[in-house]
């Protein structure tokens, strides 16, 4: 690692703390935190200029933005703090994608219910609710279109299909049943206790 602060004789520096992010954060969250803090502490900022914090923020981001350097830093971070990082991004991706698909479908479902004759929503607005890279957004649109849950109108807008509505309703029922099951299990006395 090229960062001099990671030399064995130097004290450990918590870059995640400097950037005020969770160690498991995404690279997008890391970038957002960096931009916000760099702007806040920039020497030209009128309210709270702080050259020391500004320099620390830049140094932390320089290490954590590089995937290889971040992986090496995470090993040291774990040794020093005992923090256990969650699964790899590859393992989290399907769950994250499922949440994004659910978000898109619920958004388009509400639009269809509120404006049945004008249910199409511009891609920009759908993309905005996800706040994800363009390539990932295109993946979500492709998947939902191939499943038959959404359709693209001639004007390029996106709308939920009948299959999509049925899927949202089925998922809502499943979620409700799960919530009821959890409530019932927390209300039931433990076995052997009267």
Buried (B, 14 or more C-beta within 10 A) or exposed (E): BEBEBBEEEEEEBEBBEBBEBEBBBBEEEBBBBBEEBBEBBBEEEEEEEBEEBBEBBBBBBBBBEBEEBBEBBBEBBEEEEEBEEEEEEEEEEEEEBEEBBBBBBBBBBBBBEEEEEEBBBEBEEBBEEBEBEEEBBEBBBEBBBEBEBBBEEEEEBBBBBEBBBEBBEEBEEEEEEEEEEEEEEEEEEEEEEE
